[in-house]
Amino acid sequence: MSNTSNQRPSWATHFTALLLLAASAITLATTAVAAPPSGDPILIGVSGPLTGQNAQYGAQWKAGFDLALDEINSHNGINGRPLNYVFEDSQSDPRQSITIAQKFVNDPRILIELGDFSSPASMAASPIYQHAGLVQLGFTNSHPDFTKGGDYIWSPSVSQADAQPLLADLAVKTLGLKRVAVLYLNTDWGRTSKDVFVKAANERGAQVVAAEGYQPTEKDFRATLVRVSAANPDGIVLISYY
């Protein structure tokens, strides 16, 4: 299933390599001062938001990546080669993430791809990575269907299929809510997460008396809150990004 034109290794080799990178970082961090890395860098492709409404997340990613690279490369990199990344700004837009995916799979230097930030943006690009045999590590992607995109599609994130029942436990069992209103981000991720929560809340004896979706760019919630208030809930569950 790998892209023979780029001569990339199999998905198993990719995933093993990723684990080895982490192990190397830990090992090298405990080593005495080493020679600086040299030669062609080991490149990771990153698709994520540097501008737009989710830019704060991309900025956090970049700060973390840079700290990790400083640490790893100050200890002779990966087997003497420097580790680096190419960060392409997707604005967490599925259309942009598709374009970036096409760029990454056509660049044989990219050994693994990280991102995108949102599940909808990542899932739009997944077929491209799967077809090309380039591992996509969506480390923030919690949509229950994300990893169903193929054996090159990976995520360490807790699935919403597991997270939303825990939220229902908190709302119903811990807080004792019986009439719940849900405000959810009106994306595929948000709608799917809402559906899982509603089912879990009902199974725990609560009634979801209102479910209101909102757009990522929405700022005026007055009409929504009037409808929610009219449903007389005990509390509101918000399914969103912070």
Secondary structure, 3 states (H helix, E strand, C coil): CCCCCCCCCCHHHHHHHHHHHHHHHHHHHCCCCCCCCCCCCEEEEEEECCCCCCHHHHHHHHHHHHHHHHHHHCCCCECCECEEEEEEECCCCHHHHHHHHHHHHCCCCEEEEEECCCHHHHHHHHHHHHHHCCCEECCCCCCCCHHHHCCCEECCCCCHHHHHHHHHHHHHHHCCCCEEEEEEECCHHHHHHHHHHHHHHHHCCCEEEEEEEECCCCCCCHHHHHHHHHCCCCEEEEECCC
